Amino acid sequence: MVPGQPLREGLERILLANRGALIAVGDGPEVLSICTGGFLIDAEFSPQRLSELAKLDGAIVLSSDAGRIARANVHLMPNPSIPTTETGTRHRTAERMARSVDVPVISASAAMGVVTVYRHDMKHALQPASHMHERVSHALQTLQRFRQRFDSAVTALSVLEVEDTVTVRDVTAVLQPGELVMRIAEDIEENLTELGEEGRMLRLQLDELTDGVDAMCRLVVRDYLQATGRDPDRVLEGLRRLTTDELADPKRIGAALGLPDSRTELDVALEPHGYRALHRLARFPDALVERIVRHFAGLQKIMRASVGDLEEVEGVGESRARSLKDGLARQAESSILDRYT
């Protein structure tokens, strides 16, 4: 029922005419068994027909794909003992109907000018497209600010890794805005789903602002995860379970990573394993990166290793060893330039 689709257009026509409606999307036996009266229509769906039929007092029954209008002016008779939180007659019937049969039930309120969709125990009020556009635009502006914070923190972390001066605080400064970016993106995604094709340009902005954030956070977790054998994905899940207030506390983030003394001290020195730096190199597969990290146990040792030292790792020949040395050297130079520009 996204904007631009026939059913949504029909609902908007009903509200514009200052009328209400009760619509069941599904005409199977389970629906018809609790319907009485009305007229058999069996006509192709159109927004105009839906709006005209809403002039009648009873409910409208559509096919399960909303492609046909099955019946109109019917009386829906769900079990009155089914609990409902609604007060209006139409909304109470819609909620009980949705809890009785496995079909979406729509209630359009003329007095409130709101369309509510019920399914099982859930309900969702549809928002006007203009309101949704405005909400998403504001959310994207907020997302952009957190993405800028994230990018700045990642750049700073790269510089500190080269200088071997990373602390717990620096790591959490990356993960905090990264997690907030993903949370805001999830909220925006829900709104874009409701906008449908009308939100296509906004979705492109969302994709651009979130590109690479999740992957970068995972690499940072892998770089600074202290407990051996812990799954980075489980650590990220732990971060996602933190409340917004908890996420604002760097010590909680450090504790989720198992960082030393993170509950009391944020300036404890850390050294990355080297996953993020090695993944930035071309033609270095994950398996090879893992072997290099395990062999040297720390980014500084990898950076100081000679070509001969690197060749000791299985799968690293002379050509790849030189490529690795040159690549890490370029990263270091770039980080130094970022530091002083």
Secondary structure, 3 states (H helix, E strand, C coil): CCCCCHHHHHHHHHHHCCCCEEEEECCCHHHHCCEECCEEEEEECCHHHHHHHCCCCCEEEECCCCCEEEEEEEEECCCCCCCCCCCCHHHHHHHHHHHHCCCCEEEEECCCCEEEEEECCEEEEECCHHHHHHHHHHHHHHHHHHHHHHHHHHHHHHHHHHHCCEEHHHHHHHHHHHHHHHHHHHHHHHHHHHHHHHHHHHHHHHHHHHCCHHHHHHHHHHHHCCCCCCCHHHHHHHHHHCCHHHHCCHHHHHHHHCCCCCCCCCCCEECCCCHHHHHCCCCCCHHHHHHHHHHHCCHHHHHHCCHHHHHCCCCCCHHHHHHHHHHHHHHHHHHHHHHCC
